[in-house]
């Protein structure tokens, strides 16, 4: 008989998150420990975290976290960055040596401010310039990979179990008003440092449990708008979809949820006329961005998060509340690790977004 760990676990992967509605900063130790009860959902081929509010002293600069194969690649990338940015600070990201994490690349972070002269000559805003820079580095500079590029936030990921990744990056030394976490069990793609979750672009980050059967259709649609999906995992495309819908198309979070987890047509037809027209419009115009297959995702952004299941709720997701804190995870055990006593705990319906914003609270 095969034992646990020797077979493919189709429901594998684990997600976890905590946010303070009051904006209180929390150590990364608690979110790291929340992944321990879900250890068997991972297989050591990927783990990671996203943290918001961790760089208040550099809150007006873009924080690039970059993997490099070697110092020659790093120097090439730095020369390219200096063509478009003022490099305020450059340093190795602090890590600790532990036996569970091996073969680590060079891991650097840069605090960057786009040059106004470059923005004026290209006639684009700074966010679009940052996106184009990230795409160019990840596509054209071999051996360099930008895995985080937002303001006052950062992603931390590696090949390993998430509880080990948290210790490796010394997350207990950071304070954030929101943390998300992921333990990966790759299904169709290899485990590698860049392929671990979260996937991040600007202030958006995504952790995902599931499998996107619509990946190729989603990829073809989003690549028409300059995004490059070359990171060997289906989850990457969700991050780019979020950026496209929220930043470029200026949709609301609720509207974005109605695109990627669109209601079924028979459900839409039963809605009041104005709502039916709106939902029909979103489904028709953005049909190529409907995500199919089992999934539960947590989308982080500056000042909040959105958690969302697929329409049939084929992946588990639980929400807990205690005081100003909201907890989200694949399993209740992970939430109880962070907060044993809760005011409320529930499972959202399929396709129903849970939106939490600092200072604004929860929207279901």
C-alpha positions in Angstrom: 0.0 0.0 0.0 1.3 3.5 -0.9 1.9 5.8 2.0 1.1 9.5 2.4 3.6 11.5 0.3 4.0 8.8 -2.3 0.9 9.6 -4.2 -0.4 12.7 -6.0 -2.8 14.7 -3.8 -5.2 16.5 -6.2 -6.6 18.7 -3.5 -3.1 19.6 -2.2 -1.8 23.1 -1.6 -2.6 25.2 1.4 -3.4 28.9 1.8 -3.6 31.1 4.9 -4.0 34.8 5.7 -4.5 37.2 8.5 -5.4 40.9 8.3 -5.9 43.6 10.9 -8.8 45.9 10.1 -7.2 48.5 12.3 -3.9 48.3 10.5 -2.1 46.9 13.4 1.3 45.4 12.4 1.8 41.7 13.3 4.9 39.6 13.3 5.4 36.9 10.6 5.8 34.2 13.3 2.0 33.6 13.7 1.3 33.1 9.9 4.3 30.8 9.6 3.0 28.6 12.4 -0.5 28.5 10.8 1.0 26.4 8.0 2.2 23.6 10.3 -1.2 21.9 10.7 -1.5 21.8 6.9 2.0 20.3 6.3 0.7 17.4 4.3 -1.0 19.6 1.8 2.5 20.5 0.6 5.3 18.3 -0.5 8.3 20.6 0.0 8.4 21.9 -3.6 7.2 25.4 -2.8 6.2 27.7 0.0 5.9 31.4 0.4 4.4 34.5 2.0 3.3 38.0 1.1 3.5 40.8 3.7 2.0 44.3 3.5 3.2 47.3 5.5 6.7 46.0 6.1 8.7 48.9 4.6 7.3 52.1 6.1 10.7 53.8 5.8 10.6 53.2 2.0 6.8 53.4 1.5 7.1 55.7 -1.5 9.5 53.5 -3.4 9.0 50.2 -5.3 10.5 47.3 -3.5 11.9 44.8 -6.0 12.7 41.3 -4.7 14.9 39.5 -7.2 16.4 36.0 -7.6 19.8 35.9 -9.4 21.7 32.9 -10.6 25.0 34.6 -10.1 26.6 38.0 -9.5 27.3 38.6 -13.3 23.5 38.4 -13.8 22.9 40.7 -10.9 25.3 43.3 -12.2 23.6 43.2 -15.7 20.2 43.6 -14.1 21.4 46.5 -11.9 22.7 48.4 -14.9 19.4 47.9 -16.6 17.5 49.1 -13.5 19.6 52.3 -13.3 18.5 53.3 -16.8 15.0 53.9 -15.6 15.1 54.2 -11.8 16.8 56.0 -9.0 18.2 53.2 -6.9 17.7 54.4 -3.4 18.9 51.2 -1.7 20.2 47.8 -2.7 20.9 44.9 -0.3 20.8 41.2 0.2 17.5 40.0 1.8 18.4 38.7 5.2 18.1 34.9 5.5 19.2 32.2 8.0 20.9 29.0 6.9 18.8 26.0 7.7 19.2 22.4 6.4 15.7 22.3 5.1 16.3 25.0 2.4 19.0 24.3 -0.1 20.3 25.5 -3.5 19.2 29.0 -2.8 19.9 31.7 -5.5 21.2 35.1 -4.7 18.2 37.0 -3.2 18.4 40.8 -3.4 16.0 43.6 -2.8 16.0 47.1 -4.3 14.1 50.2 -3.3 13.5 52.1 -6.6 12.0 55.4 -7.7 11.1 55.7 -11.4 12.9 58.6 -13.2 10.5 61.3 -14.2 12.4 62.0 -17.3 12.0 58.4 -18.5 8.2 58.4 -17.7 7.8 61.6 -19.6 9.7 60.3 -22.6 7.6 57.1 -22.7 4.4 58.9 -21.8 3.2 56.3 -19.4 2.5 56.4 -15.6 4.9 54.8 -13.1 2.8 51.7 -12.5 2.8 50.8 -16.2 6.5 51.5 -16.3 7.1 49.1 -13.4 5.0 46.4 -15.0 6.9 46.7 -18.3 10.2 46.6 -16.4 9.3 43.4 -14.6 8.1 41.7 -17.8 11.4 42.7 -19.6 13.6 41.4 -16.8 11.8 38.2 -16.4 11.7 37.6 -20.2 15.0 38.9 -21.4 17.6 38.8 -18.6 18.4 35.1 -18.2 19.0 34.1 -14.6 17.1 37.0 -13.1 13.6 36.9 -11.8 11.6 39.7 -10.2 9.2 38.0 -7.8 7.9 41.1 -6.0 7.6 44.7 -7.1 5.1 46.6 -5.0 5.3 49.5 -2.5 5.6 48.9 1.2 5.0 45.1 0.7 7.0 42.1 -0.3 6.8 38.4 -1.3 9.1 35.8 0.2 9.2 32.4 -1.4 11.4 29.3 -1.9 11.5 25.6 -2.6 10.6 24.0 0.7 7.8 23.6 3.2 6.2 27.0 4.1 7.0 26.7 7.8 10.7 26.3 6.8 10.5 29.1 4.3 9.2 31.4 7.0 12.2 30.6 9.2 14.6 30.9 6.3 13.5 34.5 5.6 13.4 35.4 9.3 9.8 36.6 9.0 9.5 37.0 12.8 11.6 40.2 12.3 9.0 41.8 10.0 5.8 43.6 11.0 2.8 43.7 8.6 -0.8 44.6 8.8 -1.6 41.7 6.5 0.1 38.4 5.8 -0.8 35.7 3.2 0.9 32.3 3.0 1.0 29.3 0.7 2.2 25.7 0.7 2.6 24.2 -2.7 1.9 20.7 -4.1 2.7 21.1 -7.8 0.3 19.3 -10.0 1.2 20.0 -13.6 4.4 22.1 -13.3 7.8 21.7 -11.7 8.8 22.9 -8.2 11.3 25.8 -8.5 12.1 29.0 -6.6 10.2 31.2 -9.0 7.3 28.8 -9.3 6.5 29.0 -5.6 3.6 31.2 -4.5 2.7 34.0 -3.9 2.8 35.5 -7.4 3.1 39.3 -7.2 3.0 42.3 -9.6 2.9 45.8 -8.2 0.9 45.7 -5.0 -1.1 42.6 -6.1 -0.2 39.1 -4.8 -2.0 35.8 -5.3 -1.9 32.5 -3.4 -4.0 29.8 -4.9 -5.1 26.2 -4.1 -6.4 24.4 -7.1 -5.8 23.8 -10.7 -6.8 26.1 -13.6 -8.2 24.1 -16.5 -8.8 27.4 -18.4 -5.1 28.4 -18.2 -4.4 28.4 -21.9 -7.4 30.4 -22.8 -6.7 32.9 -20.0 -3.0 33.1 -21.0 -3.8 33.8 -24.7 -6.2 36.6 -23.7 -3.9 38.3 -21.2 -0.8 38.1 -23.3 -2.6 40.3 -25.9 -2.1 43.2 -23.5 1.7 42.9 -22.9 1.8 40.4 -20.1 4.2 37.4 -20.4 3.3 34.1 -18.8 6.6 32.2 -18.7 7.0 31.2 -15.1 6.0 27.5 -15.4 2.8 27.6 -13.4 -0.9 28.3 -14.0 -1.3 30.6 -11.0 0.8 33.3 -12.6 -2.0 34.2 -14.9 -4.4 35.1 -12.0 -2.1 37.8 -10.8 -1.9 39.4 -14.3 -5.7 39.1 -14.7 -6.1 41.0 -11.4 -3.8 43.7 -12.5 -5.5 44.0 -15.9 -9.0 44.2 -14.5 -8.4 46.3 -11.4 -5.7 48.7 -12.6 -6.1 48.9 -16.4 -9.9 48.4 -16.6 -10.6 50.1 -13.2 -13.2 47.4 -12.2 -14.2 47.1 -8.6 -13.2 44.0 -6.6 -16.8 42.8 -6.7 -16.8 43.2 -10.5 -13.5 41.4 -10.8 -14.9 38.5 -8.8 -17.9 38.4 -11.3 -15.4 38.1 -14.1 -13.1 35.4 -12.8 -15.8 33.4 -11.0 -18.7 34.5 -13.2 -22.2 33.4 -12.2 -23.8 30.7 -14.4 -26.0 32.1 -17.2 -29.2 30.7 -15.7 -28.3 32.5 -12.4 -27.7 35.7 -14.3 -31.1 35.5 -16.1 -32.9 35.3 -12.7 -31.4 38.6 -11.5 -33.2 41.9 -11.5 -32.9 43.7 -14.9 -30.1 46.2 -14.1 -28.0 43.6 -12.3 -28.6 41.1 -15.1 -27.4 43.6 -17.7 -24.3 44.4 -15.7 -23.4 40.7 -15.1 -24.1 39.9 -18.8 -21.8 42.7 -19.9 -19.0 41.5 -17.7 -19.3 37.9 -18.8 -19.5 38.8 -22.5 -16.7 41.4 -22.6 -14.2 39.5 -20.4 -15.2 36.0 -21.4 -11.6 35.0 -21.9 -10.8 35.7 -18.2 -13.3 33.3 -16.7 -11.3 31.0 -14.6 -12.5 27.4 -14.7 -11.5 24.4 -12.6 -11.3 24.0 -8.8 -9.7 26.9 -7.0 -9.6 29.0 -3.8 -7.5 32.1 -4.0 -6.5 35.0 -1.8 -5.7 38.2 -3.6 -3.7 40.7 -1.6 -3.6 44.4 -2.4 -2.6 47.6 -0.7 -5.0 48.0 2.2 -6.8 44.7 2.0 -7.5 41.3 0.5 -10.2 39.4 -1.4 -10.8 35.7 -0.9 -12.7 33.7 -3.5 -13.7 30.2 -4.3 -14.6 28.7 -7.7 -18.4 28.7 -8.5 -18.8 25.1 -7.4 -16.6 25.5 -4.3 -14.4 22.5 -5.2 -11.7 23.7 -2.8 -12.0 24.4 0.9 -11.8 27.8 2.4 -12.7 28.9 5.9 -13.0 32.5 7.4 -12.7 33.3 11.1 -13.1 36.6 12.9 -11.8 37.8 16.3 -11.9 41.5 17.2 -10.2 43.5 14.5 -8.6 40.4 12.9 -9.9 38.4 10.0 -8.3 34.9 9.3 -8.7 32.9 6.2 -7.3 29.4 5.5 -7.8 26.1 3.8 -8.5 24.5 7.1 -9.9 25.6 10.4 -6.9 24.1 12.2 -4.7 26.7 10.6 -6.9 29.6 11.9 -7.1 28.1 15.4 -3.3 28.0 15.5 -3.3 31.8 15.0 -6.3 32.5 17.2 -7.8 29.6 19.3 -10.9 31.6 20.4 -13.0 33.1 17.6 -16.1 35.4 17.5 -17.3 33.8 14.3 -16.2 31.2 11.8 -17.8 30.3 8.5 -17.3 29.0 4.9 -18.2 31.4 2.1 -20.3 30.0 -0.8 -18.8 29.3 -4.1 -18.2 32.4 -6.2 -18.9 34.7 -3.2 -16.0 37.1 -2.6 -14.9 37.9 0.9 -13.4 41.4 0.8 -11.6 42.8 3.8 -10.2 46.4 3.9 -8.2 48.1 6.6 -10.4 50.7 8.3 -13.4 49.6 6.3 -14.1 46.0 7.6 -15.6 43.1 5.8 -17.7 43.0 2.7 -19.5 39.7 1.7 
